[in-house]
Amino acid sequence: MDYYPYLISGTDTYTRQNVGLLSRIPPTNHTILGSASLKRTDLRKNHPLQYSKCQFKSNKNQSTSVSKNYYTYMEVPLVDTTILPLLLFGIHLKAKPTHPKSCSQREAQALIIRDHLRSLVAQYNSSNPSVPLSVVLLGDFNDFDDSISDFSNNKPSSSVFDILRDFGVLDMVNVMGAVPKNKLYSHWWDRNQNNVVDFGELSLLDHIMVSRNLIPFIDQVIIHHDDSGINRISDHWPISVTFNFDGANFEQSIFGKDSIASTSLDNVVLVTLCVVAVGFLIGIKLVYK
């Protein structure tokens, strides 16, 4: 299949899960963003946050990190020696979307990711002002986005997406909003274990957020409900986004015309990013027409 496999250890002592990457595009060495491999942040934050929405009460601050995360830098090859500098950041946040303590912990995890991304992007852009860094943040967020009404109309009890969108350096957009509402679910919690999908058991917990400059190049966003392994491998369905960097597609994104994008790339390249929540794996496919 010509994929490069990468794995980095997590610090989740309960599940002992690690995070990995399969990619046809190898990570690239960079003086600011590090070696050509997977890296992770071990930053910690106290919670509950001052502006938390989670209704979690504690006599003392709790401390958390993001036990399952990685990031890596890639130079996506287009044509005529043109490259797209890309920071790929994969995350698996704390489970239980509406549980107050888990909600509070997840807000702190979102703040860790946001602060680390801010730092990486600012450092890169200060040394490469002519070609700013694009960012893709993807994975199992274990939370709902209040800007997207999923299949079961779930609403978040946290500020996770408010935190992640407040970049200042790069504005992030959740591409899952392009999926029709009747297909807008990536997770099945069989609450009563009857092996039948009952009302309210389907939700959207997996997300892909991208820098706004990438929006005009999005060709399709899919939740792969035709995957027959849902009952045997995971309780999540894979999700994917495909970018078409053909200049002719610049004004024909599924999101519609977007005047804030920087410039059209006059190349013909398809790049697909896919999230598979099986112990957490991200696959990247690069296809040349």
C-alpha positions in Angstrom: 0.0 0.0 0.0 3.1 2.3 0.2 2.1 3.8 3.5 4.6 5.0 6.1 3.7 3.7 9.6 4.3 5.8 12.7 3.4 5.3 16.3 4.0 7.3 19.5 3.3 6.1 23.0 0.4 7.6 24.9 0.2 8.1 28.7 -3.3 6.8 29.3 -2.7 4.3 32.1 -6.4 3.1 32.0 -6.8 2.2 28.4 -3.1 1.9 27.5 -3.9 3.2 24.1 -1.3 4.7 21.8 -1.8 6.9 18.7 -0.5 6.3 15.2 -0.3 7.6 11.7 -0.4 5.9 8.3 0.7 8.2 5.5 2.0 8.2 2.0 3.5 11.6 2.8 6.4 11.2 5.2 6.9 13.8 8.0 9.6 16.4 7.2 12.4 17.7 9.3 12.0 21.4 10.3 14.2 23.6 12.4 11.2 24.9 14.4 8.7 22.0 14.2 11.2 19.3 14.9 12.4 16.0 13.5 10.7 13.9 10.8 8.6 11.8 13.2 5.6 12.1 15.5 5.9 14.4 18.5 3.6 15.1 21.3 2.9 17.7 23.9 3.0 16.8 27.6 1.8 20.2 28.8 -0.5 20.2 31.8 -3.3 22.5 32.8 -5.4 22.9 36.0 -9.2 22.6 35.8 -12.0 23.6 36.1 -11.2 26.6 33.9 -12.4 30.0 35.1 -14.9 30.2 32.2 -15.9 26.5 32.3 -19.4 25.5 31.3 -19.2 22.1 32.8 -20.8 22.6 36.2 -17.9 20.6 37.8 -17.3 21.6 41.4 -14.1 20.8 43.2 -12.4 22.0 46.4 -9.1 22.1 44.7 -7.9 22.4 41.1 -7.4 19.2 39.2 -4.5 18.8 36.8 -4.6 17.1 33.4 -2.7 16.5 30.2 -3.7 15.2 26.8 -2.7 11.6 27.2 -3.3 10.7 23.5 -2.0 13.2 21.0 0.6 13.8 18.4 1.7 16.4 15.8 4.0 16.3 12.9 5.1 18.6 10.0 4.6 17.7 6.4 5.4 19.3 3.1 2.6 18.1 0.8 4.1 17.9 -2.7 2.0 19.5 -5.3 3.5 20.1 -8.8 6.2 22.3 -10.2 8.2 22.1 -6.9 5.3 23.8 -5.1 4.6 22.5 -1.6 1.9 23.0 1.0 3.4 23.4 4.5 1.1 21.4 6.8 1.0 20.9 10.6 -1.1 17.8 11.3 -2.3 17.4 14.9 -4.1 14.3 16.1 -6.0 14.2 19.4 -8.1 11.8 21.5 -9.8 13.8 24.3 -11.4 12.5 27.5 -14.5 10.4 27.1 -18.0 11.0 28.4 -19.3 14.2 26.7 -21.8 15.2 29.4 -20.1 14.0 32.6 -19.1 17.1 34.6 -15.6 16.1 35.6 -14.8 14.6 32.2 -16.2 17.8 30.6 -14.0 20.0 32.7 -10.9 17.9 32.0 -11.7 18.0 28.2 -11.9 21.8 28.4 -8.4 21.9 29.9 -7.1 19.5 27.2 -8.5 21.8 24.5 -6.7 24.7 26.1 -3.4 22.7 26.1 -3.9 21.9 22.4 -4.8 25.5 21.5 -1.9 27.0 23.3 0.6 24.6 21.8 -0.7 25.1 18.3 -0.6 28.9 18.8 3.0 28.6 19.7 4.0 26.3 16.9 2.2 28.4 14.2 3.5 31.7 15.5 7.1 30.4 15.4 6.7 29.0 12.0 5.0 32.0 10.4 7.5 34.4 11.9 10.3 32.7 9.9 8.1 31.9 6.8 5.9 34.9 6.3 5.4 34.4 2.6 4.0 30.9 2.9 2.1 30.5 6.2 1.6 27.2 7.9 -1.7 25.4 7.3 -3.2 23.3 10.2 -5.4 20.2 10.3 -6.6 19.2 13.8 -8.4 15.9 13.8 -9.4 12.9 15.9 -11.9 11.7 18.5 -12.9 14.9 20.4 -15.5 13.1 22.5 -17.6 16.2 22.4 -20.2 18.0 20.3 -19.7 21.2 18.3 -22.4 23.8 19.0 -22.0 25.2 15.4 -23.1 21.8 14.0 -26.4 20.1 14.7 -25.7 16.4 14.5 -28.2 13.6 13.7 -29.5 13.5 17.3 -29.3 17.3 17.9 -26.7 16.9 20.6 -25.5 20.0 22.3 -22.2 20.5 24.1 -22.0 21.1 27.8 -18.4 22.2 27.4 -16.4 25.1 25.9 -14.1 22.8 24.0 -14.9 24.1 20.5 -15.0 27.7 21.6 -11.5 27.2 23.0 -10.1 25.5 19.9 -11.5 28.2 17.5 -9.9 31.1 19.4 -6.5 30.8 17.7 -5.8 34.4 16.9 -3.1 33.3 14.5 -5.2 30.8 12.4 -9.0 30.6 12.3 -10.2 27.0 12.3 -13.3 25.5 10.7 -15.0 22.2 11.5 -15.4 20.6 8.1 -18.0 18.1 9.4 -20.6 20.8 8.8 -20.5 19.8 5.2 -22.1 16.4 5.9 -25.9 16.2 5.5 -27.7 16.1 8.8 -29.2 12.6 8.2 -25.7 11.2 7.9 -24.1 13.4 10.6 -23.1 10.8 13.2 -19.7 9.0 13.7 -20.4 7.1 17.0 -22.9 4.6 18.2 -23.3 4.2 22.0 -25.6 1.1 22.4 -26.9 2.4 25.7 -29.1 -0.6 26.5 -26.8 -3.2 24.7 -29.7 -4.5 22.6 -27.6 -4.4 19.4 -30.3 -2.1 17.8 -29.8 1.6 17.1 -32.3 3.3 19.3 -33.3 7.0 19.5 -30.5 9.2 20.7 -27.7 6.6 20.4 -26.0 8.2 17.4 -23.7 11.2 17.8 -20.9 13.1 16.1 -17.8 12.9 18.4 -15.1 12.7 15.7 -14.1 15.9 14.0 -11.7 17.4 11.5 -10.9 21.1 11.9 -8.8 22.9 9.3 -7.2 26.3 8.7 -9.7 28.6 6.9 -7.4 29.0 3.9 -7.9 25.3 3.1 -11.7 25.5 2.9 -11.9 26.4 -0.8 -10.0 23.3 -1.7 -12.3 20.8 0.1 -13.8 18.3 -2.5 -15.7 16.1 -0.1 -16.3 15.2 3.5 -17.5 11.7 4.3 -18.5 9.6 7.3 -18.1 6.0 6.1 -21.2 4.4 7.4 -20.8 1.6 4.8 -17.9 0.2 6.9 -19.0 -3.2 8.0 -16.5 -3.3 10.9 -18.4 -1.0 13.2 -19.7 -3.9 15.4 -16.4 -5.8 15.4 -13.6 -3.3 15.5 -14.9 0.0 16.9 -18.0 1.9 18.0 -16.9 4.7 15.7 -17.2 5.1 11.9 -14.2 6.5 10.0 -14.5 10.1 8.8 -12.5 11.7 5.9 -11.9 14.9 4.1 -10.5 15.2 0.6 -8.8 18.3 -0.7 -8.6 19.1 -4.4 -5.7 21.4 -5.1 -6.7 21.9 -8.8 -6.8 25.6 -9.4 -10.1 25.1 -11.4 -11.7 23.9 -8.2 -10.8 27.0 -6.2 -14.2 28.6 -6.5 -16.2 25.4 -6.4 -15.7 24.1 -2.9 -18.6 22.3 -1.3 -18.5 25.1 1.2 -19.2 27.6 -1.6 -17.1 30.6 -2.6 -14.8 31.8 0.1 -13.1 35.2 -0.6 -10.8 35.0 2.4 -8.6 32.2 1.0 -5.2 33.4 0.2 -4.5 32.2 -3.3 -5.3 29.4 -5.8 -2.8 26.7 -6.3 -2.7 25.9 -10.0 -2.0 22.2 -9.5 -4.0 18.9 -9.8 -3.6 17.0 -6.6 -6.0 15.2 -4.3 -5.2 14.8 -0.6 -7.4 12.7 1.6 -7.3 12.7 5.4 -9.1 10.0 7.4 -9.8 9.4 11.1 -10.2 5.9 12.2 -10.9 5.7 16.0 -9.6 2.2 16.6 -7.1 2.8 19.5 -6.9 6.0 17.4 -5.3 6.0 14.0 -5.1 8.6 11.3 -4.6 7.7 7.7 -3.5 10.1 5.0 -3.7 9.4 1.3 -2.1 11.4 -1.4 -3.5 10.8 -4.9 -2.2 12.4 -8.1 -4.6 12.6 -11.0 
